[in-house]
């Protein structure tokens, strides 16, 4: 067994980290929370709508039914959700 400080359980270290953060008091105001929700909403909806519009234009130009509309709508939604997920994680980590 190695000498020195024993390694701490990851669960306990996480509890300590959260308690320290609560002690410091990183409070989010109502308006900051509302702003974050609004920003995340825009981050999801704008790429989805732009993907759908580009898809409609491609479908009309190449007479491909709704193939490009659904494909680019899904791609825009996935991109927006991934971007919003990263932003929310960054904001919540502090």
CORZIPE-V862828 format. One record per residue. RES is the residue in one small letter. PHI is phi in whole degrees, 0 to 359 (* if undefined). NEAR is the number of other C-alpha atoms within 8 Angstrom. D_LAST is the distance of its C-alpha to the last C-alpha in Angstrom with 2 decimals. Layout:
res = {RES | RES}
phi = {PHI | PHI}
near = {NEAR | NEAR}
d_last = {D_LAST | D_LAST}
This chain:
res = {x | x | x | x | x | x | x | x | x | x | x | x | x | x | x | x | x | x | x | x | x | x | x | x | x | x | x | x | x | x | x | x | x | x | x | x | x | x | x | x | x | x | x | x | x | x | x | x | x | x | x | x | x | x | x | x | x | x | x | x | x | x | x | x | x | x | x | x | x | x | x | x | x | x | x | x | x | x | x | x | x | x | x | x | x | x | x | x | x | x | x | x | x | x}
phi = {* | 282 | 275 | 111 | 285 | 290 | 289 | 271 | 301 | 301 | 296 | 292 | 295 | 293 | 298 | 298 | 297 | 293 | 295 | 295 | 296 | 292 | 293 | 296 | 87 | 284 | 264 | 252 | 285 | 303 | 290 | 293 | 296 | 295 | 296 | 295 | 298 | 297 | 296 | 293 | 299 | 294 | 295 | 273 | 283 | 297 | 297 | 294 | 293 | 297 | 297 | 294 | 295 | 296 | 297 | 299 | 295 | 295 | 296 | 292 | 289 | 249 | 49 | 250 | 72 | 241 | 302 | 290 | 299 | 292 | 296 | 284 | 297 | 296 | 296 | 295 | 295 | 297 | 297 | 295 | 294 | 296 | 295 | 294 | 298 | 297 | 295 | 295 | 297 | 295 | 291 | 282 | 290 | 86}
near = {2 | 3 | 5 | 4 | 4 | 5 | 4 | 6 | 6 | 6 | 6 | 8 | 9 | 8 | 8 | 8 | 8 | 8 | 8 | 8 | 9 | 8 | 6 | 6 | 6 | 6 | 4 | 6 | 6 | 6 | 6 | 8 | 9 | 8 | 8 | 8 | 8 | 8 | 8 | 11 | 8 | 8 | 12 | 14 | 10 | 9 | 13 | 15 | 10 | 10 | 14 | 13 | 9 | 11 | 16 | 11 | 8 | 12 | 14 | 9 | 6 | 6 | 7 | 9 | 7 | 9 | 9 | 13 | 15 | 10 | 9 | 13 | 15 | 10 | 10 | 14 | 12 | 8 | 10 | 14 | 10 | 8 | 10 | 11 | 8 | 8 | 9 | 9 | 8 | 8 | 7 | 6 | 5 | 4}
d_last = {36.37 | 34.36 | 34.33 | 31.31 | 28.21 | 28.11 | 25.14 | 22.91 | 22.59 | 19.36 | 19.22 | 19.53 | 16.93 | 14.35 | 15.66 | 15.41 | 11.75 | 11.08 | 13.70 | 12.32 | 8.98 | 11.49 | 13.73 | 11.58 | 11.26 | 8.09 | 10.47 | 10.64 | 14.22 | 16.63 | 17.00 | 13.38 | 13.44 | 16.84 | 15.92 | 13.34 | 16.15 | 18.64 | 16.93 | 16.55 | 20.16 | 21.42 | 19.75 | 21.73 | 24.91 | 25.73 | 26.10 | 28.02 | 30.38 | 30.93 | 31.75 | 34.16 | 35.84 | 36.32 | 37.63 | 40.08 | 41.34 | 41.87 | 43.57 | 45.89 | 46.70 | 47.50 | 48.64 | 46.41 | 45.92 | 42.29 | 41.20 | 39.02 | 37.64 | 36.32 | 35.21 | 33.22 | 31.86 | 30.53 | 29.17 | 27.44 | 25.96 | 24.71 | 23.22 | 21.54 | 20.14 | 18.81 | 17.18 | 15.68 | 14.49 | 12.66 | 11.11 | 10.12 | 8.67 | 6.60 | 5.53 | 5.35 | 3.76 | 0.00}
